[in-house]
Amino acid sequence: MSLWLCLPFCVFAADETTDMAWEEQAFREMELEERSLEVNEGELQLLDEPPKEPVHYHHNRLFVSGNSLATGWVLLYQCHTGLDRVPSLQVVYNRQRTRKLKIESVRNISRAWVEGHTVQLEHVGQDSKLCVTAETRALVKAERRYYLKNGPFMRQFLDGFYPMRVRVEVFYPATLLKLKSIKPAEAAASVKTGAGYADLDVWSVGRLFTEFEFTPAAD
């Protein structure tokens, strides 16, 4: 069995195994989703309502500080809930753009540890949860604008893509930055904003990229 779950700043991969019980369980869960949704080949599809079966919930909180404007580094707090039940997973982060990676909490995962720029997991059970913190160089400046980019968020199995819930919360200094726009534009109805805060929360299938565009507050 080969299972890929690709997310912002990271890729999840389940190693090949001879543990048939885990394989059969994973296939059963995928078959349930196939019956409720045609297999997607990677083209982004935003869902009007969540799938009937529980799926992976990927939640990011990004904290942009005044120092981030000069360095591009932002604080990331990231949680994965309801990971696919497989014998082993590895969360692989971009080596050049990630530092200070740390596991904050785990639930229903027999073993989890940081190894270089990865988080290694063994025996992921039902109703699992993994939360980590790190610093990620995700903020890019171009002329007088700043762009916070994430993605691709995707959950891939063999040649198909399957539903997941993606939430990206951004906290930024309202005295320094003003939110200009959010992509994808078709997700605008699901975005909540406030002073120094933006919250994008969608159900998606395929490859999802997000972008938060800012201008200086004085402009």
C-alpha positions as CSV (number, residue, x, y, z in Angstrom):
1,M,0.0,0.0,0.0
2,S,1.2,3.5,-0.8
3,L,-0.5,6.5,0.7
4,W,0.4,10.2,0.2
5,L,-1.0,13.1,2.1
6,C,0.5,16.4,1.0
7,L,0.0,19.5,3.1
8,P,1.5,23.0,3.5
9,F,5.2,22.8,4.2
10,C,5.0,19.1,4.4
11,V,4.4,15.7,2.8
12,F,3.0,12.6,4.5
13,A,4.0,9.2,3.3
14,A,3.0,5.8,4.6
15,D,5.7,3.2,4.2
16,E,5.0,-0.1,2.5
17,T,4.1,-2.7,5.0
18,T,3.0,-6.3,5.3
19,D,0.6,-5.5,8.1
20,M,-2.6,-6.6,6.2
21,A,-4.9,-5.5,9.0
22,W,-3.8,-1.9,8.7
23,E,-3.9,-2.1,4.9
24,E,-7.4,-3.4,4.8
25,Q,-8.6,-0.7,7.2
26,A,-7.1,2.0,5.1
27,F,-8.6,0.6,1.9
28,R,-12.1,0.4,3.5
29,E,-11.9,4.0,4.6
30,M,-10.9,5.1,1.1
31,E,-13.7,3.0,-0.5
32,L,-16.3,4.8,1.7
33,E,-15.1,8.1,0.4
34,E,-15.1,6.9,-3.2
35,R,-18.7,6.0,-3.0
36,S,-19.6,9.5,-1.9
37,L,-17.3,11.4,-4.3
38,E,-15.8,10.7,-7.7
39,V,-12.1,10.4,-7.7
40,N,-10.4,13.8,-8.3
41,E,-7.2,14.0,-10.3
42,G,-5.8,17.1,-8.6
43,E,-7.9,19.9,-9.9
44,L,-9.1,22.1,-7.0
45,Q,-12.7,21.6,-5.9
46,L,-14.2,23.5,-3.0
47,L,-17.1,21.7,-1.4
48,D,-20.3,23.4,-0.4
49,E,-20.7,21.0,2.6
50,P,-18.6,18.5,4.4
51,P,-18.4,14.9,3.3
52,K,-20.6,12.4,5.2
53,E,-17.6,10.5,6.5
54,P,-15.1,12.1,8.9
55,V,-11.9,13.2,7.1
56,H,-8.6,14.7,7.9
57,Y,-8.7,18.2,9.5
58,H,-5.6,20.2,8.9
59,H,-5.4,23.4,11.0
60,N,-2.7,26.0,10.8
61,R,-2.2,29.1,12.9
62,L,0.4,31.5,11.6
63,F,1.7,34.4,13.7
64,V,3.3,37.3,11.8
65,S,5.3,39.7,13.9
66,G,7.1,43.0,13.1
67,N,10.3,41.1,12.9
68,S,8.7,38.8,10.2
69,L,8.5,41.7,7.8
70,A,12.3,41.9,7.8
71,T,13.2,38.2,8.0
72,G,10.2,36.4,6.4
73,W,10.0,34.0,9.3
74,V,6.7,33.4,11.0
75,L,5.6,31.2,13.9
76,L,3.5,28.2,12.9
77,Y,1.2,26.2,15.2
78,Q,-0.1,23.2,13.2
79,C,-2.5,20.4,14.1
80,H,-3.7,17.4,12.2
81,T,-6.8,15.6,13.4
82,G,-8.2,12.3,12.1
83,L,-5.1,11.2,10.2
84,D,-5.5,8.1,8.1
85,R,-5.0,4.9,10.1
86,V,-1.8,3.5,8.8
87,P,1.3,1.8,10.5
88,S,3.7,4.6,9.8
89,L,3.7,8.2,8.5
90,Q,6.4,10.8,8.2
91,V,5.7,14.5,8.1
92,V,8.4,16.1,5.9
93,Y,9.0,19.8,6.1
94,N,11.1,22.0,3.8
95,R,14.6,21.8,5.1
96,Q,15.6,25.3,4.1
97,R,12.3,27.0,5.2
98,T,11.6,25.3,8.5
99,R,13.4,25.6,11.9
100,K,12.8,24.9,15.6
101,L,10.4,22.0,14.8
102,K,8.8,20.6,18.0
103,I,6.0,18.2,18.8
104,E,3.6,19.8,21.2
105,S,1.0,16.9,21.7
106,V,-0.1,13.6,20.2
107,R,-3.3,11.5,20.6
108,N,-3.9,7.9,19.6
109,I,-0.4,7.6,18.0
110,S,1.8,5.0,19.6
111,R,5.1,6.8,18.9
112,A,6.1,10.2,17.5
113,W,9.5,11.9,17.3
114,V,11.3,14.7,15.5
115,E,14.1,13.5,13.2
116,G,15.9,16.3,11.4
117,H,13.3,18.2,9.4
118,T,10.7,15.5,9.7
119,V,8.2,14.2,12.3
120,Q,8.0,10.4,12.4
121,L,4.8,8.6,13.5
122,E,4.1,4.9,14.2
123,H,0.7,3.2,14.4
124,V,-1.7,6.0,13.8
125,G,-5.0,5.0,15.4
126,Q,-8.6,6.1,15.2
127,D,-9.4,9.8,16.2
128,S,-5.7,10.6,16.1
129,K,-4.2,14.1,16.6
130,L,-0.8,15.6,16.1
131,C,0.2,19.2,17.0
132,V,3.6,20.8,16.3
133,T,5.2,24.2,16.4
134,A,7.9,25.5,14.2
135,E,9.2,28.6,12.5
136,T,8.6,28.8,8.7
137,R,9.9,31.3,6.2
138,A,6.6,31.8,4.5
139,L,6.3,35.6,4.2
140,V,7.6,37.2,0.9
141,K,8.0,40.9,0.2
142,A,7.6,42.2,-3.3
143,E,7.8,46.0,-3.8
144,R,5.4,47.4,-1.2
145,R,3.4,44.2,-0.7
146,Y,3.8,41.2,1.5
147,Y,2.5,37.7,0.6
148,L,1.9,34.8,3.0
149,K,1.7,31.7,0.8
150,N,0.8,28.2,1.9
151,G,0.3,24.9,0.0
152,P,-0.3,22.7,-1.7
153,F,-2.8,21.2,0.8
154,M,-3.9,17.9,-0.6
155,R,-4.8,14.4,0.4
156,Q,-3.7,11.9,-2.2
157,F,-4.2,8.2,-2.5
158,L,-2.7,6.4,-5.5
159,D,-3.9,8.5,-8.5
160,G,-6.8,10.1,-6.8
161,F,-7.3,13.1,-4.5
162,Y,-9.8,12.9,-1.6
163,P,-11.6,15.4,0.7
164,M,-10.0,17.2,3.6
165,R,-10.8,20.2,5.8
166,V,-8.2,23.0,5.7
167,R,-8.2,25.9,8.0
168,V,-5.6,28.7,8.0
169,E,-5.7,31.3,10.7
170,V,-3.4,34.3,10.3
171,F,-2.6,36.7,13.1
172,Y,-0.7,39.9,12.1
173,P,0.1,43.4,13.6
174,A,-2.7,45.6,12.4
175,T,-0.6,48.7,13.2
176,L,1.9,47.6,10.5
177,L,-0.1,45.6,7.9
178,K,-3.5,45.8,6.1
179,L,-5.0,42.8,4.5
180,K,-5.6,43.4,0.8
181,S,-6.8,40.1,-0.6
182,I,-7.0,36.3,-0.1
183,K,-6.7,33.5,-2.6
184,P,-8.4,31.4,-3.8
185,A,-11.0,34.0,-4.6
186,E,-13.8,31.4,-4.7
187,A,-13.2,30.8,-1.0
188,A,-14.0,34.4,-0.1
189,A,-17.4,33.5,1.4
190,S,-15.8,31.3,3.9
191,V,-13.2,33.8,5.2
192,K,-13.6,35.7,8.4
193,T,-11.6,38.8,9.1
194,G,-11.0,41.3,11.9
195,A,-8.4,43.7,13.1
196,G,-5.1,41.8,12.7
197,Y,-6.8,38.5,12.0
198,A,-7.9,36.4,9.0
199,D,-9.5,32.9,9.0
200,L,-9.9,30.8,5.9
201,D,-11.8,27.5,6.6
202,V,-12.8,25.3,3.6
203,W,-13.5,21.7,2.6
204,S,-11.5,20.9,-0.5
205,V,-10.5,18.1,-2.9
206,G,-7.4,18.4,-5.0
207,R,-4.4,20.8,-4.7
208,L,-5.3,23.9,-2.6
209,F,-2.9,26.9,-2.5
210,T,-3.7,29.9,-0.3
211,E,-2.3,33.4,-0.4
212,F,-2.8,36.3,2.0
213,E,-1.7,39.6,0.4
214,F,-0.9,42.6,2.7
215,T,0.0,46.2,2.2
216,P,1.6,48.6,4.8
217,A,-1.0,49.9,7.2
218,A,0.0,53.5,6.3
219,D,-0.8,53.1,2.7
